[in-house]
Amino acid sequence: MLPKCPHCRNTLTRKQAARLLASLSAGKTKNYSEAERALRRERMKAINTRRTADVFDTGMRHRNLNHSRFTLAAIDDVIDRGQRESWGFLLTAVDASPEIRSRVLRVCKPHASDDFAQRYHFWNNYASNQAIA
């Protein structure tokens, strides 16, 4: 018999019950040897290195470009056609690099007079505020 949710008193699914048990057991301290700790440190360094390398990836395939770096055309494509995931990559890149921040401002400048270019207005305001902060 599966347990019931403490809040709504509905029966939990097997997946929900497994997650509940995993979260309860997650509070136990782990006793790792020094060799295991060193291995974990190396793995985390490798993961962090990959993450910093991926900061300048747009996260989407461009219809007219054969790369995924944040060039002016790629930034324009991400702002114009991008979804939430690619916007997240651009957001991280704008926060991390003043060069990309200036590129975003440069791409958004011609669209400033268009009242209906809301995406460009959003990115122009965000990049401008990040430059001040």
Helices and strands as residue ranges (DSSP letters): H 14-25, H 34-54, H 72-81, H 84-96, H 98-108, G 109-111, H 118-132
